[in-house]
Every structure is written in structure tokens, then in C-alpha cells.
């Protein structure tokens, strides 16, 4: 991922926008990535499904799916 220092943004704004049209760009502060700039199209693609997740109680899970979940958890911890 391309990076630009926060202090250089005013001098390199054109370069930043050009790079962000291709891929997300990190904005660094004190040499650590702090922010990301990306095209609106990429942002909309990332957030298109936002809010479509549903939370359910495990007790409401179908019996066969619950058994598979239990089996997977047991296998995971057995192999450690």
C-alpha cells in the first residue's frame, strides 16, 4: 500500500488522489499509518453490505447445525 506523510499532503495532493484512484493509500503520522484514502467507488463497494448482518441466539440454531458447530469446536481444541 502506498503511503503519504500527513505533513506532505498539501504539497502532494495530486499525487495522493492519483494513487487513491488505483488502490487505497495510507496517510502516516509519525511514520505510522493512521488514515486511509480511497476512491468513492471502492468505499461504496466495501460498505454496500453494511448492516445486513443478523445476530441470532445459539439456542435458536437448528439441531443439525448446532451439532456441527459443537463438533467443530471440539476438533479445534482437541488438535491444540
TIVO-2410 file (N, C-alpha, C; in nm, 3 decimals):
# residues 80
REC num residu      c1      c2      c3 atome chaine
REC   1      X   0.085  -0.117   0.000     N      A
REC   1      X   0.000   0.000   0.000    CA      A
REC   1      X   0.090   0.123   0.000     C      A
REC   2      X   0.058   0.213  -0.088     N      A
REC   2      X   0.133   0.337  -0.097    CA      A
REC   2      X   0.105   0.421   0.027     C      A
REC   3      X   0.205   0.499   0.070     N      A
REC   3      X   0.190   0.582   0.189    CA      A
REC   3      X   0.233   0.725   0.161     C      A
REC   4      X   0.164   0.818   0.227     N      A
REC   4      X   0.199   0.959   0.222    CA      A
REC   4      X   0.204   1.010   0.364     C      A
REC   5      X   0.305   1.090   0.396     N      A
REC   5      X   0.315   1.151   0.529    CA      A
REC   5      X   0.212   1.263   0.539     C      A
REC   6      X   0.150   1.275   0.656     N      A
REC   6      X   0.048   1.379   0.676    CA      A
REC   6      X   0.104   1.517   0.648     C      A
REC   7      X   0.228   1.542   0.685     N      A
REC   7      X   0.289   1.672   0.663    CA      A
REC   7      X   0.311   1.705   0.516     C      A
REC   8      X   0.312   1.606   0.430     N      A
REC   8      X   0.335   1.627   0.287    CA      A
REC   8      X   0.207   1.639   0.205     C      A
REC   9      X   0.094   1.629   0.269     N      A
REC   9      X  -0.032   1.626   0.193    CA      A
REC   9      X  -0.057   1.751   0.110     C      A
REC  10      X  -0.027   1.868   0.163     N      A
REC  10      X  -0.053   1.990   0.086    CA      A
REC  10      X   0.034   1.999  -0.038     C      A
REC  11      X   0.155   1.946  -0.030     N      A
REC  11      X   0.246   1.951  -0.146    CA      A
REC  11      X   0.217   1.840  -0.246     C      A
REC  12      X   0.161   1.729  -0.202     N      A
REC  12      X   0.143   1.613  -0.289    CA      A
REC  12      X  -0.003   1.571  -0.305     C      A
REC  13      X  -0.094   1.663  -0.295     N      A
REC  13      X  -0.236   1.628  -0.302    CA      A
REC  13      X  -0.271   1.559  -0.434     C      A
REC  14      X  -0.220   1.610  -0.543     N      A
REC  14      X  -0.249   1.550  -0.674    CA      A
REC  14      X  -0.198   1.407  -0.682     C      A
REC  15      X  -0.077   1.385  -0.632     N      A
REC  15      X  -0.020   1.250  -0.632    CA      A
REC  15      X  -0.102   1.156  -0.545     C      A
REC  16      X  -0.148   1.207  -0.431     N      A
REC  16      X  -0.230   1.126  -0.339    CA      A
REC  16      X  -0.360   1.084  -0.407     C      A
REC  17      X  -0.429   1.179  -0.468     N      A
REC  17      X  -0.556   1.147  -0.534    CA      A
REC  17      X  -0.535   1.051  -0.651     C      A
REC  18      X  -0.428   1.069  -0.725     N      A
REC  18      X  -0.399   0.981  -0.837    CA      A
REC  18      X  -0.375   0.838  -0.787     C      A
REC  19      X  -0.298   0.824  -0.680     N      A
REC  19      X  -0.269   0.692  -0.625    CA      A
REC  19      X  -0.396   0.629  -0.567     C      A
REC  20      X  -0.483   0.709  -0.507     N      A
REC  20      X  -0.605   0.657  -0.445    CA      A
REC  20      X  -0.707   0.610  -0.548     C      A
REC  21      X  -0.695   0.654  -0.672     N      A
REC  21      X  -0.787   0.603  -0.775    CA      A
REC  21      X  -0.754   0.459  -0.811     C      A
REC  22      X  -0.628   0.418  -0.788     N      A
REC  22      X  -0.584   0.283  -0.821    CA      A
REC  22      X  -0.604   0.187  -0.703     C      A
REC  23      X  -0.569   0.232  -0.583     N      A
REC  23      X  -0.576   0.148  -0.463    CA      A
REC  23      X  -0.581   0.237  -0.340     C      A
REC  24      X  -0.629   0.186  -0.227     N      A
REC  24      X  -0.628   0.266  -0.104    CA      A
REC  24      X  -0.486   0.312  -0.070     C      A
REC  25      X  -0.477   0.430  -0.011     N      A
REC  25      X  -0.349   0.492   0.023    CA      A
REC  25      X  -0.347   0.521   0.173     C      A
REC  26      X  -0.239   0.487   0.241     N      A
REC  26      X  -0.225   0.514   0.383    CA      A
REC  26      X  -0.169   0.654   0.405     C      A
REC  27      X  -0.225   0.725   0.502     N      A
REC  27      X  -0.171   0.854   0.545    CA      A
REC  27      X  -0.100   0.827   0.677     C      A
REC  28      X   0.027   0.860   0.683     N      A
REC  28      X   0.105   0.830   0.804    CA      A
REC  28      X   0.123   0.954   0.889     C      A
REC  29      X   0.132   0.932   1.016     N      A
REC  29      X   0.164   1.038   1.111    CA      A
REC  29      X   0.267   0.980   1.206     C      A
REC  30      X   0.382   1.045   1.217     N      A
REC  30      X   0.494   0.993   1.295    CA      A
REC  30      X   0.533   0.854   1.245     C      A
REC  31      X   0.533   0.838   1.113     N      A
REC  31      X   0.573   0.716   1.041    CA      A
REC  31      X   0.483   0.595   1.066     C      A
REC  32      X   0.367   0.616   1.125     N      A
REC  32      X   0.272   0.506   1.147    CA      A
REC  32      X   0.146   0.532   1.068     C      A
REC  33      X   0.094   0.432   0.997     N      A
REC  33      X  -0.031   0.451   0.922    CA      A
REC  33      X  -0.146   0.487   1.016     C      A
REC  34      X  -0.216   0.596   0.986     N      A
REC  34      X  -0.325   0.642   1.072    CA      A
REC  34      X  -0.459   0.652   1.000     C      A
REC  35      X  -0.457   0.681   0.870     N      A
REC  35      X  -0.579   0.702   0.794    CA      A
REC  35      X  -0.565   0.634   0.658     C      A
REC  36      X  -0.678   0.615   0.590     N      A
REC  36      X  -0.678   0.557   0.456    CA      A
REC  36      X  -0.762   0.645   0.365     C      A
REC  37      X  -0.709   0.673   0.247     N      A
REC  37      X  -0.783   0.747   0.144    CA      A
REC  37      X  -0.806   0.650   0.030     C      A
REC  38      X  -0.931   0.646  -0.020     N      A
REC  38      X  -0.964   0.557  -0.131    CA      A
REC  38      X  -1.069   0.623  -0.218     C      A
REC  39      X  -1.089   0.568  -0.333     N      A
REC  39      X  -1.190   0.621  -0.423    CA      A
REC  39      X  -1.329   0.596  -0.365     C      A
REC  40      X  -1.424   0.678  -0.403     N      A
REC  40      X  -1.561   0.662  -0.356    CA      A
REC  40      X  -1.618   0.529  -0.403     C      A
REC  41      X  -1.583   0.487  -0.523     N      A
REC  41      X  -1.631   0.359  -0.575    CA      A
REC  41      X  -1.586   0.243  -0.486     C      A
REC  42      X  -1.459   0.245  -0.445     N      A
REC  42      X  -1.408   0.139  -0.359    CA      A
REC  42      X  -1.476   0.143  -0.222     C      A
REC  43      X  -1.493   0.262  -0.167     N      A
REC  43      X  -1.560   0.277  -0.037    CA      A
REC  43      X  -1.702   0.223  -0.044     C      A
REC  44      X  -1.775   0.259  -0.150     N      A
REC  44      X  -1.913   0.211  -0.163    CA      A
REC  44      X  -1.918   0.060  -0.178     C      A
REC  45      X  -1.820   0.003  -0.248     N      A
REC  45      X  -1.816  -0.142  -0.263    CA      A
REC  45      X  -1.791  -0.210  -0.128     C      A
REC  46      X  -1.706  -0.149  -0.046     N      A
REC  46      X  -1.676  -0.206   0.086    CA      A
REC  46      X  -1.794  -0.196   0.181     C      A
REC  47      X  -1.872  -0.090   0.168     N      A
REC  47      X  -1.981  -0.066   0.263    CA      A
REC  47      X  -2.117  -0.104   0.209     C      A
REC  48      X  -2.124  -0.161   0.091     N      A
REC  48      X  -2.253  -0.194   0.029    CA      A
REC  48      X  -2.335  -0.288   0.115     C      A
REC  49      X  -2.274  -0.387   0.176     N      A
REC  49      X  -2.348  -0.484   0.257    CA      A
REC  49      X  -2.356  -0.445   0.403     C      A
REC  50      X  -2.309  -0.324   0.438     N      A
REC  50      X  -2.307  -0.280   0.577    CA      A
REC  50      X  -2.447  -0.285   0.637     C      A
REC  51      X  -2.459  -0.345   0.752     N      A
REC  51      X  -2.587  -0.350   0.821    CA      A
REC  51      X  -2.673  -0.468   0.781     C      A
REC  52      X  -2.624  -0.555   0.696     N      A
REC  52      X  -2.706  -0.667   0.651    CA      A
REC  52      X  -2.687  -0.791   0.738     C      A
REC  53      X  -2.601  -0.783   0.837     N      A
REC  53      X  -2.578  -0.897   0.924    CA      A
REC  53      X  -2.688  -0.907   1.027     C      A
REC  54      X  -2.716  -1.029   1.068     N      A
REC  54      X  -2.821  -1.054   1.164    CA      A
REC  54      X  -2.762  -1.136   1.278     C      A
REC  55      X  -2.794  -1.099   1.401     N      A
REC  55      X  -2.748  -1.175   1.517    CA      A
REC  55      X  -2.862  -1.263   1.567     C      A
REC  56      X  -2.830  -1.389   1.592     N      A
REC  56      X  -2.929  -1.484   1.642    CA      A
REC  56      X  -2.876  -1.552   1.766     C      A
REC  57      X  -2.964  -1.601   1.847     N      A
REC  57      X  -2.926  -1.674   1.966    CA      A
REC  57      X  -2.890  -1.817   1.927     C      A
REC  58      X  -2.785  -1.871   1.987     N      A
REC  58      X  -2.742  -2.007   1.956    CA      A
REC  58      X  -2.854  -2.106   1.987     C      A
REC  59      X  -2.936  -2.076   2.084     N      A
REC  59      X  -3.045  -2.166   2.121    CA      A
REC  59      X  -3.148  -2.179   2.008     C      A
REC  60      X  -3.152  -2.081   1.918     N      A
REC  60      X  -3.246  -2.085   1.806    CA      A
REC  60      X  -3.188  -2.157   1.683     C      A
REC  61      X  -3.065  -2.205   1.694     N      A
REC  61      X  -2.998  -2.271   1.582    CA      A
REC  61      X  -3.061  -2.409   1.558     C      A
REC  62      X  -3.079  -2.447   1.431     N      A
REC  62      X  -3.130  -2.582   1.403    CA      A
REC  62      X  -3.039  -2.688   1.466     C      A
REC  63      X  -3.098  -2.797   1.509     N      A
REC  63      X  -3.026  -2.902   1.581    CA      A
REC  63      X  -2.905  -2.956   1.503     C      A
REC  64      X  -2.922  -2.982   1.372     N      A
REC  64      X  -2.812  -3.038   1.294    CA      A
REC  64      X  -2.696  -2.938   1.281     C      A
REC  65      X  -2.728  -2.811   1.269     N      A
REC  65      X  -2.624  -2.710   1.260    CA      A
REC  65      X  -2.553  -2.694   1.395     C      A
REC  66      X  -2.629  -2.702   1.502     N      A
REC  66      X  -2.570  -2.696   1.635    CA      A
REC  66      X  -2.474  -2.810   1.660     C      A
REC  67      X  -2.508  -2.929   1.612     N      A
REC  67      X  -2.419  -3.045   1.627    CA      A
REC  67      X  -2.289  -3.024   1.550     C      A
REC  68      X  -2.300  -2.970   1.429     N      A
REC  68      X  -2.179  -2.941   1.351    CA      A
REC  68      X  -2.091  -2.838   1.420     C      A
REC  69      X  -2.152  -2.737   1.477     N      A
REC  69      X  -2.078  -2.635   1.550    CA      A
REC  69      X  -2.005  -2.696   1.669     C      A
REC  70      X  -2.077  -2.776   1.747     N      A
REC  70      X  -2.015  -2.843   1.863    CA      A
REC  70      X  -1.898  -2.930   1.820     C      A
REC  71      X  -1.917  -3.005   1.712     N      A
REC  71      X  -1.812  -3.093   1.661    CA      A
REC  71      X  -1.690  -3.011   1.619     C      A
REC  72      X  -1.712  -2.902   1.550     N      A
REC  72      X  -1.601  -2.817   1.505    CA      A
REC  72      X  -1.525  -2.757   1.621     C      A
REC  73      X  -1.596  -2.714   1.725     N      A
REC  73      X  -1.531  -2.657   1.843    CA      A
REC  73      X  -1.447  -2.764   1.913     C      A
REC  74      X  -1.503  -2.882   1.928     N      A
REC  74      X  -1.430  -2.991   1.993    CA      A
REC  74      X  -1.303  -3.025   1.914     C      A
REC  75      X  -1.313  -3.036   1.782     N      A
REC  75      X  -1.197  -3.068   1.699    CA      A
REC  75      X  -1.090  -2.959   1.708     C      A
REC  76      X  -1.135  -2.837   1.710     N      A
REC  76      X  -1.041  -2.724   1.718    CA      A
REC  76      X  -0.956  -2.734   1.844     C      A
REC  77      X  -1.019  -2.756   1.957     N      A
REC  77      X  -0.945  -2.759   2.083    CA      A
REC  77      X  -0.873  -2.890   2.105     C      A
REC  78      X  -0.918  -2.998   2.046     N      A
REC  78      X  -0.851  -3.127   2.058    CA      A
REC  78      X  -0.717  -3.124   1.984     C      A
REC  79      X  -0.710  -3.056   1.872     N      A
REC  79      X  -0.590  -3.053   1.790    CA      A
REC  79      X  -0.482  -2.959   1.843     C      A
REC  80      X  -0.504  -2.892   1.950     N      A
REC  80      X  -0.406  -2.796   2.003    CA      A
REC  80      X  -0.302  -2.864   2.086     C      A
***
